[in-house]
Amino acid sequence: MPAVSWKRTTREGLSSDLEDRLTQLHRHCADQSSHLRLGRLLHRLTHSDPGVKESALAELELATQLIRARVCVTFLPESKTRSADLECHLGRDRFLVEVTAMVGSAARRRMPLRGIARDEEQGEEEDRGVILLHRIVARIQQKAKQLADYCDPVVLHISIPRADLQCGKGGRPEAIWLDVKVLSGAVTVLLTSLRHLSAVLISLWDVEPLPSKAGTRLANVELVERPKSQRTHPRVRMLIHNPGAASPLSERQAEVFLQLLG
């Protein structure tokens, strides 16, 4: 499909930024498999289900960032056998990336949170942060199953556009206070049993990081926190290397993901 006709098909209902990203990806990824995948992603961007839409946005965003970091990116074909989303080459080295977004099912978004009172005390908000932490760990376990057959380094990227666990209509959104050090520790422990995963990249867009109670940090974790005013970037983005990975990221590959944090 020529770039001109591709540009014409993306105009309706999409921002100019998304149009630019789609055009850049279409030009960079010259293979037919990538073009077919990009066509499906374009359809999902206008889907009514927020989970479908946010997943497509996360995939496009990360692919664009990788290309800007001088990585050669190809979209892997969709098949009945679940696979990673992106095949990436940095020089002669290959690595795979799986992208997922967490917004919760429609049924879960309508459900009240059992056992959590609706008040303004930070203690209750911390409990909501614990629930979010458990859901992130569960998503990593779920996604890891489809990536077990790869021998090359594999990175799982989880984008969480809304931390509001209720997502209900009416009333103001309640803040979610998250202990990012506890999260990084929990993910690190989990990764020791998932040796085929090289690292996990987590983007949290609207959480409130709890103030750190200790100056120590895990050596395998890189973390960037941004102020609330920078709404075009995630509030918190962390890269958690698997200390027991069978195929760890090379130094050059790790540098690419560190660039994505900045």
C-alpha positions, -999 to +999 in steps of 0.1 A: +000+000+000+016+033-010+023+058+018-001+084+002-031+061+003-022+050+039-022+086+050-056+092+035-071+062+053-059+074+087-073+109+087-108+104+099-111+103+137-074+102+145-051+129+159-023+143+137+002+127+161-013+092+156-013+098+118+024+107+119+032+076+139+012+053+117+028+068+086+063+064+101+057+028+110+043+020+076+074+034+059+098+017+083+082-017+082+083-026+046+072-063+049+036-074+042+031-089+076+037-056+093+014-038+069-014-063+076-008-059+114-008-021+111-041-022+092-057-042+121-042-018+146-057+011+128-091-005+130-086-011+168-078+025+174-114+034+166-129+005+186-155+011+213-138-012+238-112+008+257-090-023+263-087-029+225-080+008+218-054+012+246-036-020+236-033-007+201-021+027+213+005+011+235+018-011+207+021+019+183+038+041+209+064+016+218+072+006+182+077+042+173+100+048+203+121+018+194+125+030+158+136+064+170+162+046+191+175+031+158+160-003+163+148-022+132+112-032+141+089-057+124+053-065+135+049-103+139+018-119+122-012-127+144-019-164+145-038-190+166-005-197+184+001-167+206+034-149+200+052-117+207+040-085+190+074-071+178+105-086+164+134-062+168+170-062+156+198-041+169+228-048+147+230-086+145+212-091+178+175-100+179+150-095+207+112-098+210+087-075+226+052-082+238+029-052+245-003-053+266-025-026+282-044-030+315-078-014+317-098-042+331-128-059+317-161-041+313-177-062+340-148-055+364-149-018+357-186-017+368-180-038+400-175-020+434-143-028+453-153-052+480-140-045+515-126-010+506-144+020+522-148+051+500-130+076+522-102+100+518-077+084+541-044+075+526-044+041+543-074+030+522-058+044+490-027+023+499-050-008+499-062+002+464-025+003+454-020-032+467-049-044+445-033-028+415+000-044+423-015-079+425-032-073+391+000-063+375+018-094+389-011-116+376-009-100+341+028-108+340+022-144+349-006-146+322+014-131+294+046-150+303+029-183+292+027-172+256+064-162+254+079-194+269+092-208+235+116-180+226+153-184+229+162-148+222+157-120+248+121-112+254+107-080+270+071-076+282+057-041+282+027-033+304+009+000+299-016+011+325-034+042+312-059+044+341-051+032+376-087+039+388-099+004+397-136+012+395-137+034+364-173+041+372-194+069+360-201+099+382-179+113+410-143+122+408-116+096+401-100+084+433-062+086+436-043+053+436-012+055+459+013+029+448+045+017+465+067+014+434+095-002+454+072-029+466+060-034+431+095-037+417+104-062+444+073-083+438+080-084+400+117-093+406+107-122+428+082-134+402+107-131+373+131-155+390+106-183+382+101-170+346+136-173+332+125-169+296+115-133+303+145-109+301+128-078+315+095-061+321+088-025+312+059-010+331+043+024+323+018+038+349+001+069+337-019+083+367-007+067+399+006+086+429+039+071+440+042+067+477+071+085+493+101+062+497+108+050+533+142+037+525+171+050+504+180+015+490+169+003+456+172-030+437+202-031+413+181-047+386+155-019+385+156+014+367+128+039+376+117+073+363+090+094+381+076+125+364+055+154+378+018+154+373+020+183+349+038+162+322+006+145+311+022+134+277+044+109+296+037+082+321+037+093+358+060+063+365+079+041+341+102+013+353+124-013+337+129-045+357+156-068+345+152-105+353+183-114+374+179-150+365+171-146+328+181-174+304+187-148+277+194-114+294+194-082+274+227-073+259+244-040+269+232-023+237+197-036+241+195-025+277+207+010+267+178+012+242+152+005+269+169+030+293+164+056+266+127+048+266+125+056+303+139+092+298 
